[in-house]
Amino acid sequence: MRSFIKSQFSSVIATSVDFFTTILLREVLGMGYLPAHASGMTAGGITQFTLNRKWTFGGGKNSVRTTAIRYVMAWTLGLILSTAGVWLLTHYLGVNYIISKAIVSVVLSVSVNFHIHKHYVFK
């Protein structure tokens, strides 16, 4: 339970970096919402990897390289699912991209990300 709480706290920080970057790129620099979303996820992903490796799950028994490779694989899956979800909600349902991103982020965080990180990436 402790690692779950730490994971959710790390996710909040990483998601804040993700959303800040996305909104900055979209609203201030005029980038399209999907490239801004992917860029925000990249910034948030780097933040989350660092926090999870050092604090949430500890160093684990695997090397940093092995853990990083596993993280990139899991993150890529998350990027694909997240981008598809944001696109579907925004393009087909007309939901604002920020709200779409929030919905998809919460669903993926609670249902998929924690388990993949705990049992595969940082084991």
C-alpha positions as CSV (number, residue, x, y, z in Angstrom):
1,M,0.0,0.0,0.0
2,R,2.9,2.4,0.8
3,S,4.3,2.0,-2.7
4,F,0.9,2.6,-4.2
5,I,0.6,5.9,-2.3
6,K,4.1,7.0,-3.2
7,S,3.4,6.0,-6.8
8,Q,0.3,8.2,-6.9
9,F,2.2,11.1,-5.4
10,S,4.9,10.7,-8.0
11,S,2.2,10.6,-10.7
12,V,0.7,13.8,-9.5
13,I,4.1,15.6,-9.7
14,A,4.9,14.0,-13.1
15,T,1.3,14.8,-14.4
16,S,1.8,18.4,-13.3
17,V,5.0,18.7,-15.4
18,D,3.1,16.9,-18.2
19,F,0.1,19.3,-18.2
20,F,2.2,22.4,-17.7
21,T,4.4,21.5,-20.7
22,T,1.4,20.6,-22.8
23,I,-0.5,23.8,-22.1
24,L,2.5,26.0,-22.5
25,L,3.3,24.4,-25.9
26,R,-0.3,24.5,-27.1
27,E,-1.6,27.8,-25.7
28,V,1.5,29.9,-25.7
29,L,3.5,28.5,-28.6
30,G,0.6,27.4,-30.7
31,M,1.7,23.8,-31.2
32,G,-1.0,21.3,-32.2
33,Y,-2.7,19.5,-29.3
34,L,-1.4,16.0,-30.1
35,P,2.3,17.0,-30.5
36,A,2.0,19.2,-27.4
37,H,0.4,16.2,-25.6
38,A,3.3,13.9,-26.6
39,S,5.9,16.5,-25.6
40,G,4.2,17.0,-22.2
41,M,4.1,13.2,-21.7
42,T,7.8,13.1,-22.5
43,A,8.6,15.7,-19.9
44,G,6.3,14.0,-17.4
45,G,7.7,10.6,-18.2
46,I,11.3,11.7,-17.4
47,T,10.1,13.2,-14.1
48,Q,8.2,10.1,-13.2
49,F,11.0,7.7,-14.0
50,T,13.4,9.7,-11.8
51,L,11.0,9.9,-8.9
52,N,10.0,6.2,-9.1
53,R,13.5,5.0,-9.5
54,K,14.9,7.0,-6.6
55,W,11.9,7.2,-4.2
56,T,8.8,5.2,-5.0
57,F,10.1,1.8,-5.8
58,G,13.8,2.3,-4.8
59,G,16.6,1.2,-7.1
60,G,15.2,-2.3,-7.5
61,K,17.4,-5.3,-8.3
62,N,17.9,-4.4,-12.0
63,S,20.5,-1.9,-13.4
64,V,19.5,1.6,-14.3
65,R,19.9,0.6,-17.9
66,T,17.6,-2.4,-17.7
67,T,15.0,-0.4,-15.7
68,A,15.2,2.5,-18.2
69,I,14.6,0.1,-21.1
70,R,11.6,-1.4,-19.4
71,Y,10.3,2.0,-18.5
72,V,10.6,3.3,-22.1
73,M,8.7,0.2,-23.3
74,A,5.9,0.8,-20.7
75,W,6.0,4.5,-21.4
76,T,5.6,4.0,-25.1
77,L,2.6,1.8,-24.5
78,G,1.2,4.6,-22.3
79,L,1.9,7.2,-24.9
80,I,0.1,5.3,-27.6
81,L,-2.9,4.6,-25.4
82,S,-3.0,8.1,-24.0
83,T,-2.7,9.8,-27.4
84,A,-5.4,7.6,-28.9
85,G,-7.7,8.4,-26.0
86,V,-7.1,12.1,-26.1
87,W,-7.6,12.1,-29.9
88,L,-10.8,10.0,-29.7
89,L,-12.3,12.2,-26.9
90,T,-11.2,15.5,-28.5
91,H,-11.8,14.7,-32.2
92,Y,-15.0,12.6,-32.1
93,L,-16.7,13.8,-28.9
94,G,-15.5,17.4,-29.0
95,V,-14.1,17.3,-25.5
96,N,-11.5,20.0,-24.7
97,Y,-8.0,18.5,-25.1
98,I,-7.1,19.4,-21.5
99,I,-10.2,17.6,-20.1
100,S,-9.5,14.7,-22.5
101,K,-6.0,14.5,-21.3
102,A,-7.1,14.5,-17.6
103,I,-9.7,11.8,-18.1
104,V,-7.3,9.5,-20.0
105,S,-4.4,10.2,-17.5
106,V,-6.6,9.2,-14.5
107,V,-7.9,6.1,-16.2
108,L,-4.5,4.9,-17.2
109,S,-2.8,5.8,-14.0
110,V,-5.1,3.8,-11.8
111,S,-5.8,0.9,-14.1
112,V,-2.5,0.2,-15.8
113,N,0.5,2.3,-14.9
114,F,1.0,1.4,-11.3
115,H,0.8,-2.3,-11.9
116,I,3.2,-2.2,-14.9
117,H,5.7,-0.1,-13.0
118,K,5.6,-2.2,-9.8
119,H,5.6,-5.7,-11.4
120,Y,7.7,-5.1,-14.5
121,V,9.7,-1.9,-14.7
122,F,10.9,-1.4,-11.1
123,K,10.7,-5.0,-9.8
